Amino acid sequence: MNKTVCPICGKETFFQQGQQQNRFFPFCSERCRWVDLGNWLDGRYRIPAEEQNVSEEEPPTAAEETSNE
């Protein structure tokens, strides 16, 4: 028996219990699965990224790139 908690509501849930499988795993219900999708679509989950230094120079042209190789 593999039990865990739902990441949305915190209710105990499972992947499989005997012959019964939770088709919404890792969520406890379809509702929590939809709430999670809504969070992604609304931009509530973000992956932190490092800022890149963008130079004010123009990018090299295709001819310049091939001559450097």
N, CA, C and O atoms as a GROMACS GRO file, in nm:
protein
  276
    1MET      N    1   0.085  -0.117   0.000
    1MET     CA    2   0.000   0.000   0.000
    1MET      C    3   0.090   0.124   0.000
    1MET      O    4   0.167   0.145   0.093
    2ASN      N    5   0.079   0.205  -0.103
    2ASN     CA    6   0.160   0.324  -0.117
    2ASN      C    7   0.073   0.446  -0.091
    2ASN      O    8  -0.004   0.487  -0.178
    3LYS      N    9   0.085   0.505   0.028
    3LYS     CA   10   0.003   0.622   0.061
    3LYS      C   11   0.090   0.746   0.064
    3LYS      O   12   0.208   0.742   0.099
    4THR      N   13   0.028   0.857   0.027
    4THR     CA   14   0.093   0.987   0.028
    4THR      C   15  -0.016   1.091   0.052
    4THR      O   16  -0.132   1.055   0.072
    5VAL      N   17   0.019   1.218   0.051
    5VAL     CA   18  -0.081   1.322   0.069
    5VAL      C   19  -0.099   1.400  -0.061
    5VAL      O   20  -0.004   1.418  -0.138
    6CYS      N   21  -0.218   1.446  -0.083
    6CYS     CA   22  -0.252   1.525  -0.201
    6CYS      C   23  -0.179   1.659  -0.193
    6CYS      O   24  -0.186   1.725  -0.089
    7PRO      N   25  -0.110   1.701  -0.299
    7PRO     CA   26  -0.038   1.828  -0.295
    7PRO      C   27  -0.128   1.951  -0.291
    7PRO      O   28  -0.080   2.060  -0.262
    8ILE      N   29  -0.256   1.936  -0.320
    8ILE     CA   30  -0.348   2.049  -0.319
    8ILE      C   31  -0.419   2.065  -0.185
    8ILE      O   32  -0.416   2.173  -0.127
    9CYS      N   33  -0.482   1.958  -0.136
    9CYS     CA   34  -0.562   1.971  -0.014
    9CYS      C   35  -0.501   1.904   0.108
    9CYS      O   36  -0.545   1.928   0.220
   10GLY      N   37  -0.398   1.821   0.088
   10GLY     CA   38  -0.333   1.756   0.201
   10GLY      C   39  -0.401   1.629   0.249
   10GLY      O   40  -0.356   1.567   0.345
   11LYS      N   41  -0.509   1.591   0.185
   11LYS     CA   42  -0.580   1.469   0.222
   11LYS      C   43  -0.496   1.346   0.184
   11LYS      O   44  -0.427   1.347   0.082
   12GLU      N   45  -0.500   1.242   0.266
   12GLU     CA   46  -0.425   1.119   0.237
   12GLU      C   47  -0.481   1.055   0.110
   12GLU      O   48  -0.602   1.044   0.092
   13THR      N   49  -0.391   1.014   0.024
   13THR     CA   50  -0.432   0.950  -0.102
   13THR      C   51  -0.340   0.832  -0.129
   13THR      O   52  -0.246   0.809  -0.053
   14PHE      N   53  -0.366   0.758  -0.233
   14PHE     CA   54  -0.289   0.637  -0.264
   14PHE      C   55  -0.281   0.619  -0.414
   14PHE      O   56  -0.364   0.672  -0.489
   15PHE      N   57  -0.182   0.542  -0.458
   15PHE     CA   58  -0.173   0.505  -0.599
   15PHE      C   59  -0.255   0.381  -0.625
   15PHE      O   60  -0.337   0.377  -0.716
   16GLN      N   61  -0.232   0.278  -0.544
   16GLN     CA   62  -0.306   0.154  -0.557
   16GLN      C   63  -0.328   0.096  -0.419
   16GLN      O   64  -0.236   0.092  -0.337
   17GLN      N   65  -0.450   0.051  -0.393
   17GLN     CA   66  -0.486  -0.010  -0.266
   17GLN      C   67  -0.562  -0.138  -0.298
   17GLN      O   68  -0.680  -0.135  -0.331
   18GLY      N   69  -0.491  -0.251  -0.288
   18GLY     CA   70  -0.551  -0.378  -0.330
   18GLY      C   71  -0.574  -0.375  -0.480
   18GLY      O   72  -0.481  -0.348  -0.556
   19GLN      N   73  -0.694  -0.401  -0.522
   19GLN     CA   74  -0.728  -0.397  -0.664
   19GLN      C   75  -0.770  -0.257  -0.710
   19GLN      O   76  -0.781  -0.230  -0.829
   20GLN      N   77  -0.793  -0.169  -0.614
   20GLN     CA   78  -0.840  -0.034  -0.645
   20GLN      C   79  -0.723   0.058  -0.678
   20GLN      O   80  -0.626   0.064  -0.602
   21GLN      N   81  -0.733   0.130  -0.789
   21GLN     CA   82  -0.630   0.226  -0.828
   21GLN      C   83  -0.690   0.366  -0.828
   21GLN      O   84  -0.807   0.384  -0.861
   22ASN      N   85  -0.609   0.463  -0.790
   22ASN     CA   86  -0.652   0.602  -0.791
   22ASN      C   87  -0.608   0.663  -0.924
   22ASN      O   88  -0.490   0.690  -0.944
   23ARG      N   89  -0.700   0.686  -1.013
   23ARG     CA   90  -0.665   0.737  -1.146
   23ARG      C   91  -0.628   0.884  -1.143
   23ARG      O   92  -0.585   0.939  -1.245
   24PHE      N   93  -0.644   0.950  -1.028
   24PHE     CA   94  -0.609   1.091  -1.016
   24PHE      C   95  -0.476   1.111  -0.944
   24PHE      O   96  -0.435   1.225  -0.921
   25PHE      N   97  -0.408   1.004  -0.909
   25PHE     CA   98  -0.282   1.012  -0.834
   25PHE      C   99  -0.183   1.103  -0.905
   25PHE      O  100  -0.170   1.092  -1.027
   26PRO      N  101  -0.114   1.191  -0.838
   26PRO     CA  102  -0.090   1.203  -0.694
   26PRO      C  103  -0.196   1.284  -0.622
   26PRO      O  104  -0.180   1.314  -0.503
   27PHE      N  105  -0.303   1.322  -0.690
   27PHE     CA  106  -0.410   1.398  -0.627
   27PHE      C  107  -0.514   1.302  -0.570
   27PHE      O  108  -0.519   1.185  -0.608
   28CYS      N  109  -0.596   1.352  -0.479
   28CYS     CA  110  -0.696   1.265  -0.417
   28CYS      C  111  -0.823   1.257  -0.501
   28CYS      O  112  -0.900   1.162  -0.488
   29SER      N  113  -0.845   1.357  -0.586
   29SER     CA  114  -0.970   1.361  -0.662
   29SER      C  115  -0.949   1.436  -0.794
   29SER      O  116  -0.846   1.498  -0.818
   30GLU      N  117  -1.050   1.427  -0.876
   30GLU     CA  118  -1.047   1.499  -1.004
   30GLU      C  119  -1.046   1.650  -0.979
   30GLU      O  120  -0.980   1.725  -1.052
   31ARG      N  121  -1.118   1.695  -0.877
   31ARG     CA  122  -1.121   1.837  -0.844
   31ARG      C  123  -0.982   1.890  -0.815
   31ARG      O  124  -0.943   1.994  -0.868
   32CYS      N  125  -0.906   1.820  -0.732
   32CYS     CA  126  -0.771   1.865  -0.698
   32CYS      C  127  -0.680   1.864  -0.821
   32CYS      O  128  -0.592   1.949  -0.834
   33ARG      N  129  -0.700   1.769  -0.909
   33ARG     CA  130  -0.622   1.765  -1.033
   33ARG      C  131  -0.651   1.888  -1.118
   33ARG      O  132  -0.559   1.947  -1.174
   34TRP      N  133  -0.779   1.929  -1.128
   34TRP     CA  134  -0.815   2.048  -1.205
   34TRP      C  135  -0.763   2.176  -1.138
   34TRP      O  136  -0.722   2.269  -1.207
   35VAL      N  137  -0.766   2.180  -1.006
   35VAL     CA  138  -0.713   2.297  -0.934
   35VAL      C  139  -0.565   2.313  -0.966
   35VAL      O  140  -0.518   2.424  -0.990
   36ASP      N  141  -0.491   2.202  -0.967
   36ASP     CA  142  -0.348   2.206  -0.998
   36ASP      C  143  -0.325   2.257  -1.141
   36ASP      O  144  -0.237   2.340  -1.164
   37LEU      N  145  -0.402   2.208  -1.236
   37LEU     CA  146  -0.389   2.254  -1.374
   37LEU      C  147  -0.417   2.404  -1.383
   37LEU      O  148  -0.346   2.477  -1.452
   38GLY      N  149  -0.519   2.449  -1.313
   38GLY     CA  150  -0.551   2.592  -1.310
   38GLY      C  151  -0.436   2.674  -1.254
   38GLY      O  152  -0.408   2.784  -1.302
   39ASN      N  153  -0.370   2.622  -1.152
   39ASN     CA  154  -0.255   2.692  -1.095
   39ASN      C  155  -0.144   2.707  -1.198
   39ASN      O  156  -0.081   2.813  -1.207
   40TRP      N  157  -0.118   2.602  -1.275
   40TRP     CA  158  -0.016   2.609  -1.380
   40TRP      C  159  -0.055   2.712  -1.486
   40TRP      O  160   0.026   2.795  -1.526
   41LEU      N  161  -0.180   2.707  -1.529
   41LEU     CA  162  -0.224   2.796  -1.636
   41LEU      C  163  -0.228   2.942  -1.592
   41LEU      O  164  -0.208   3.032  -1.673
   42ASP      N  165  -0.253   2.967  -1.463
   42ASP     CA  166  -0.255   3.103  -1.410
   42ASP      C  167  -0.115   3.156  -1.380
   42ASP      O  168  -0.100   3.273  -1.345
   43GLY      N  169  -0.014   3.071  -1.393
   43GLY     CA  170   0.123   3.115  -1.368
   43GLY      C  171   0.161   3.118  -1.221
   43GLY      O  172   0.256   3.187  -1.183
   44ARG      N  173   0.088   3.046  -1.137
   44ARG     CA  174   0.119   3.045  -0.994
   44ARG      C  175   0.244   2.963  -0.962
   44ARG      O  176   0.311   2.987  -0.861
   45TYR      N  177   0.276   2.868  -1.047
   45TYR     CA  178   0.398   2.790  -1.029
   45TYR      C  179   0.503   2.851  -1.121
   45TYR      O  180   0.481   2.867  -1.241
   46ARG      N  181   0.617   2.883  -1.062
   46ARG     CA  182   0.723   2.944  -1.142
   46ARG      C  183   0.854   2.875  -1.113
   46ARG      O  184   0.881   2.836  -0.999
   47ILE      N  185   0.935   2.860  -1.213
   47ILE     CA  186   1.068   2.802  -1.198
   47ILE      C  187   1.165   2.919  -1.197
   47ILE      O  188   1.173   2.994  -1.294
   48PRO      N  189   1.241   2.935  -1.088
   48PRO     CA  190   1.334   3.048  -1.083
   48PRO      C  191   1.444   3.033  -1.189
   48PRO      O  192   1.492   2.923  -1.215
   49ALA      N  193   1.480   3.144  -1.247
   49ALA     CA  194   1.585   3.143  -1.349
   49ALA      C  195   1.683   3.256  -1.320
   49ALA      O  196   1.648   3.357  -1.260
   50GLU      N  197   1.805   3.236  -1.362
   50GLU     CA  198   1.906   3.340  -1.348
   50GLU      C  199   1.889   3.442  -1.459
   50GLU      O  200   1.857   3.407  -1.573
   51GLU      N  201   1.910   3.568  -1.424
   51GLU     CA  202   1.901   3.671  -1.526
   51GLU      C  203   2.025   3.664  -1.614
   51GLU      O  204   2.136   3.643  -1.565
   52GLN      N  205   2.005   3.682  -1.742
   52GLN     CA  206   2.116   3.681  -1.835
   52GLN      C  207   2.157   3.824  -1.866
   52GLN      O  208   2.072   3.912  -1.879
   53ASN      N  209   2.286   3.847  -1.878
   53ASN     CA  210   2.334   3.979  -1.918
   53ASN      C  211   2.318   3.991  -2.068
   53ASN      O  212   2.381   3.919  -2.145
   54VAL      N  213   2.233   4.082  -2.107
   54VAL     CA  214   2.206   4.102  -2.248
   54VAL      C  215   2.287   4.222  -2.293
   54VAL      O  216   2.268   4.334  -2.243
   55SER      N  217   2.377   4.200  -2.386
   55SER     CA  218   2.459   4.311  -2.435
   55SER      C  219   2.378   4.394  -2.534
   55SER      O  220   2.282   4.345  -2.594
   56GLU      N  221   2.418   4.516  -2.548
   56GLU     CA  222   2.347   4.605  -2.639
   56GLU      C  223   2.394   4.587  -2.783
   56GLU      O  224   2.340   4.649  -2.875
   57GLU      N  225   2.496   4.503  -2.802
   57GLU     CA  226   2.544   4.477  -2.938
   57GLU      C  227   2.441   4.394  -3.013
   57GLU      O  228   2.362   4.320  -2.955
   58GLU      N  229   2.446   4.409  -3.145
   58GLU     CA  230   2.359   4.328  -3.227
   58GLU      C  231   2.419   4.188  -3.238
   58GLU      O  232   2.541   4.175  -3.238
   59PRO      N  233   2.337   4.085  -3.249
   59PRO     CA  234   2.391   3.949  -3.264
   59PRO      C  235   2.466   3.937  -3.395
   59PRO      O  236   2.435   4.007  -3.491
   60PRO      N  237   2.567   3.848  -3.401
   60PRO     CA  238   2.644   3.833  -3.525
   60PRO      C  239   2.557   3.782  -3.639
   60PRO      O  240   2.460   3.708  -3.618
   61THR      N  241   2.592   3.823  -3.758
   61THR     CA  242   2.519   3.776  -3.875
   61THR      C  243   2.561   3.634  -3.907
   61THR      O  244   2.659   3.584  -3.851
   62ALA      N  245   2.490   3.569  -3.993
   62ALA     CA  246   2.520   3.430  -4.030
   62ALA      C  247   2.658   3.420  -4.093
   62ALA      O  248   2.729   3.322  -4.071
   63ALA      N  249   2.698   3.521  -4.171
   63ALA     CA  250   2.830   3.519  -4.236
   63ALA      C  251   2.940   3.529  -4.131
   63ALA      O  252   3.044   3.464  -4.144
   64GLU      N  253   2.920   3.609  -4.028
   64GLU     CA  254   3.021   3.624  -3.922
   64GLU      C  255   3.035   3.495  -3.840
   64GLU      O  256   3.145   3.459  -3.799
   65GLU      N  257   2.923   3.427  -3.817
   65GLU     CA  258   2.926   3.304  -3.740
   65GLU      C  259   3.005   3.195  -3.814
   65GLU      O  260   3.082   3.122  -3.751
   66THR      N  261   2.986   3.183  -3.945
   66THR     CA  262   3.056   3.078  -4.020
   66THR      C  263   3.204   3.108  -4.037
   66THR      O  264   3.284   3.016  -4.049
   67SER      N  265   3.242   3.235  -4.037
   67SER     CA  266   3.384   3.270  -4.052
   67SER      C  267   3.461   3.244  -3.924
   67SER      O  268   3.583   3.229  -3.928
   68ASN      N  269   3.393   3.238  -3.811
   68ASN     CA  270   3.460   3.211  -3.682
   68ASN      C  271   3.486   3.064  -3.660
   68ASN      O  272   3.561   3.029  -3.569
   69GLU      N  273   3.428   2.977  -3.737
   69GLU     CA  274   3.442   2.833  -3.716
   69GLU      C  275   3.570   2.779  -3.772
   69GLU      O  276   3.596   2.659  -3.761
   0.00000   0.00000   0.00000
